């Protein structure tokens, strides 16, 4: 009978069930997306690993079924472009994933996104850097995302430019299995907290959505009591109505998810893009959603009816409700703190966190917000002073139904509290996953890695003459030690002319043919290794690897000890400094050349001009930009996932709040029309709606800030990190919540104006 009422109650019934279905559907769509995230991340990882080829073990010998692959990655206006040059060494050479045939020299296969970028009007510099003719596109199996920029180019004579890991020989691109490593305990804590924080608001919204139209439903149930239904029967009928709305929400949610799945192929958020085929919900988790949502709808409806007395002549909820009790509401956050307290101080060194205790503790704290907010709203609005008419209308409405107002903002309160705690945790542990080079560089510093078979002096001269380059320093790096059987004696070797060596050390004087030994805070060379006449091996090969060059260099008499200075990378160097003419000719090929460039910030597109100049020298000249810090890939991945998830949750919050607002306005249609008929100004009613939303939102955000800071402090203590509050993040998150609510209020004004008509008094 309840299901029949839901779908056959005329226009009112259909509107009510559609609102419930849309509200629940939005939540279900995000839950299904959450169940698909593990598969999507695993699919990206598997595809990335599959195209890398075997990373361990010795390289195969040249044969008819091998291919040389050179890493020619580049960057264009901040976007990374994955590039590989391919040179098949036989007719049976393996094709990389996504490739249908090998491109010839002068040809390339590109990803659809790169093809579109190359065709864009402002990409002339990129077309100059990648002049090869496009002969096809890379298939989906060779890309990790629909918006990835990638290309395969035809290579030539790559064996001559062997630069270690930059050029490799493969007989297959398939590896037996992807490497697995245990996740850092603090990173695991981050992952668990992110998932809980992102999914809790969804559950809160679904619980609120199934109660749409609650007051009208109770009046219908009173009519059923009049014709003979008892209390239990009315509750079962109400559960049937809620169940029908939840099932319709499952259908809507599935439809929203399938639409969003296709849209995902065209969207890039925070540098992450996906293919629709990645987003396949994990079957057990999807089944859990299908079962849990209708069950939650029934439970929430029955719990809501516990405090309502439905009699044949009306609903005894219009009388003054009993005051809400505080004691049991405080038990929830206190219980959450109790579960988290035993893990305080664990950090990364004392084993893993108990996943169930972390999940339970965070959930109880966030659920505690939803329990405390109705009490806070009721306690505050009961003490609000009189004011303008719009204020009085809003306050009186909140005093009569503060629970409805609290439910509508519960989701955003939970989201803001969780986000504040997460930002505190991320900010607190960031230094543990960030490596600073010791000096903050401007963006106008670049580094060019030059292949061994390319003249370093010629490359420096060409780059120094490039427009926008202020300064170019060329240094060669290598290792020097006693022998390959004593790898612990190896130290760094830096080679360059006197001007270049002055960039890394304080030299009292310098002439070609001299050598120096560095003694500083970063480490000193053992005195016995710097003795005059000591014979050292340049590029000694460690035990177990193939034979090295065995180039011997003799420590000159009276070698000078010098103090290091910050080099262009921001570090202090150690080891030996040798001028170019003091280096044995046979050792040149064992060194790797680096050119450090300082650019003129006033020259537009300076980075791109330098990259084009480097590509003309040789495709294997790799240009990188200095950053003030380098962060762990796992940490960055989790933070990007949080950003993407937060964007989705905020979108859900806005949409669901709008649906809830429209439902409340629809229930008050006759009241609004009556107020207008009595002469109330429309502006007054619009302001009353704004106050009605703003008061519980302000209280909710204040409560969210308090509990969010508490949860963040506890999580930082668990990670064994100093507790610090980033007030900028707190204000940003509370501001974002307030902006969402204001936007929803603004969008609800047009339907409000439509409802404020005298014909709204008409009844049947």
CORGIGI-V965406 format. One record per pair of residues at least 4 apart in sequence whose ideal C-beta (glycine too) atoms are under 6 Angstrom apart, sorted by the first residue. I is the first residue (numbers start at 1). J is the second residue. Records with the same first field share a line. If there is no record, write none. Layout:
I: J + J
//
This chain:
1: 237
2: 237 + 240 + 241
3: 240 + 244
4: 8
5: 9 + 241
6: 17 + 241 + 244
9: 13
14: 18
16: 213
17: 245
19: 212 + 659 + 663
20: 209 + 212 + 245
21: 25 + 245 + 248 + 249 + 252
22: 659
23: 209 + 656 + 659
24: 206 + 209 + 246 + 249
25: 249 + 252 + 253 + 256
26: 652 + 655 + 656
27: 202 + 205 + 206
28: 249 + 250 + 253 + 293
29: 253 + 256 + 257
30: 202 + 652
31: 202 + 289
32: 257 + 281
34: 199
35: 281 + 282 + 285 + 286
36: 40 + 279 + 280 + 281
39: 280 + 282
40: 274 + 278 + 279
43: 278
44: 144
47: 144
48: 144
49: 178
50: 97
51: 96 + 97 + 142
53: 170 + 173
54: 175
59: 169
60: 66 + 171
62: 66 + 89
64: 90 + 92
65: 90 + 92 + 171
66: 89 + 169 + 171
67: 88 + 93 + 170
68: 87 + 158 + 169
69: 84 + 168
70: 85 + 155 + 158 + 167 + 620
71: 166
72: 83 + 85 + 619
73: 82 + 83
74: 81 + 83
75: 80
76: 81 + 126
79: 149
81: 149
82: 150
83: 151
84: 152
85: 153 + 155
86: 102 + 152 + 155
87: 155 + 158
88: 93 + 102
94: 172 + 173
95: 99
96: 173
97: 141 + 142
98: 138 + 139 + 141 + 142
99: 152
103: 107 + 108 + 109 + 135 + 152 + 154
104: 154
105: 154 + 156
106: 132
107: 132 + 133 + 135 + 154
108: 132 + 151 + 153
109: 136 + 138 + 152
110: 114 + 115 + 134 + 151
111: 138 + 143 + 148 + 150
112: 137
113: 147 + 149
114: 149 + 151
117: 123
118: 123 + 127
123: 127
125: 608
128: 612
129: 612 + 615
132: 153
138: 142 + 143
140: 275
143: 148
144: 148
145: 273 + 274
146: 265 + 273 + 275
147: 268 + 273
158: 167
160: 453
161: 451 + 453 + 620
162: 167
163: 167 + 451
166: 620
183: 187 + 188
184: 348
185: 348 + 352 + 353
186: 348 + 429 + 719
187: 634
189: 353
190: 638
192: 358
193: 197 + 362 + 422
194: 642
195: 199
196: 200 + 362
197: 418 + 422
198: 645 + 649
200: 366 + 414
201: 411 + 414 + 415 + 649
204: 370 + 410 + 411 + 414
205: 411 + 656
207: 300
208: 407
210: 242 + 246 + 297 + 300
211: 304
212: 663
213: 217
218: 308 + 310 + 315
221: 234 + 310
222: 310 + 314 + 315
224: 229 + 234
225: 229 + 310 + 312
226: 312
229: 233 + 234
234: 310
235: 305
238: 301
239: 298 + 301
242: 297 + 298 + 301
243: 294 + 297 + 298
246: 293 + 294 + 297
247: 294
249: 253
261: 276 + 279
262: 276
264: 274 + 276
265: 275 + 276
268: 273
269: 644
270: 640 + 643 + 644
272: 640
274: 278
281: 286
288: 292
292: 296
296: 300
308: 317
309: 316
310: 315
324: 375 + 378
326: 375
329: 371 + 372 + 375
330: 334
331: 335
332: 364 + 367 + 368 + 371
333: 365 + 368
335: 364
336: 361 + 364 + 365
337: 341
339: 357 + 360 + 361
340: 361 + 714
343: 353 + 718
344: 717 + 718
345: 720
346: 350 + 718
347: 719 + 720
353: 358
356: 360
357: 361
363: 367
365: 711
366: 414
368: 372
369: 413 + 414 + 417 + 707
370: 410
372: 376
373: 406 + 410 + 413 + 700 + 703
374: 403 + 406
376: 699 + 703
377: 381 + 402 + 406 + 696 + 699
378: 402
380: 699
381: 395 + 398 + 399 + 402
384: 395
387: 391
389: 684
390: 684 + 687 + 688
391: 691
393: 688
394: 688 + 691 + 692
397: 692
398: 402 + 405
405: 696
406: 696
408: 660
409: 413 + 696 + 697 + 700
411: 653
412: 653 + 737
413: 700 + 704
415: 649
416: 704 + 733 + 734 + 737
417: 704 + 707 + 708
419: 733
420: 708 + 730 + 733
421: 708 + 711 + 712
423: 729
424: 712
425: 715
427: 726
428: 716 + 721
429: 719 + 721
430: 434
433: 631 + 632 + 635
434: 629 + 631
435: 630
436: 629
437: 569 + 570
438: 570 + 571
439: 566 + 570
440: 628
441: 445 + 626
444: 599 + 601
445: 598 + 626
446: 597 + 610 + 623 + 625
447: 596 + 624
448: 595 + 614 + 621 + 623
449: 594 + 622
450: 454 + 456 + 459 + 593 + 621
451: 620
452: 589
454: 459 + 618
456: 474 + 593
459: 617
460: 464 + 472 + 474 + 595
462: 617
463: 472 + 595 + 613
464: 469 + 472
466: 610 + 613
467: 609
468: 599 + 600 + 603 + 606 + 609
469: 597
470: 598 + 600
471: 598
472: 595 + 597
473: 500 + 503 + 596
474: 500 + 595
475: 494 + 496 + 500 + 594
476: 495 + 591 + 593
477: 592
478: 493 + 539 + 590 + 591
479: 490 + 539
480: 493 + 536 + 538 + 576
481: 489 + 490 + 540
482: 486 + 489
483: 537 + 540
484: 540 + 541 + 548
487: 542
490: 540
491: 575
492: 574 + 575
493: 575 + 576
494: 573 + 577
495: 578 + 583
496: 500 + 501
497: 580
498: 510
501: 577
502: 507
504: 567 + 573
505: 562 + 564 + 577
506: 563 + 565
507: 562
512: 579 + 581
513: 581 + 582
514: 579
515: 556 + 559 + 578 + 582
516: 560 + 562 + 577
517: 525 + 530 + 559 + 561 + 576
518: 564 + 574
519: 524 + 561
520: 563 + 564 + 572
522: 572 + 574
523: 574
525: 529 + 530
532: 555 + 557
534: 555
535: 552 + 554
536: 553
537: 552
538: 551 + 553 + 587 + 590
539: 548 + 549 + 590
540: 548
541: 545 + 548
549: 590
551: 584 + 586 + 587
555: 559
564: 572 + 573
566: 570
567: 571 + 573
568: 596
578: 582 + 583
583: 587
599: 606
605: 609
611: 623
614: 621 + 623
615: 619
617: 621
631: 635 + 636
642: 646
652: 656
653: 740
654: 740 + 744
657: 744
658: 744 + 747
661: 744 + 748
665: 752 + 755
668: 672
669: 755 + 760
670: 760
672: 755 + 756
673: 760 + 761
675: 680
676: 680 + 756
677: 758
680: 684
682: 756
686: 749
690: 694 + 745
693: 697 + 741 + 745
694: 698
696: 700
697: 741
701: 734 + 737
704: 708
705: 734
713: 723
716: 721 + 723
731: 735
748: 752
//
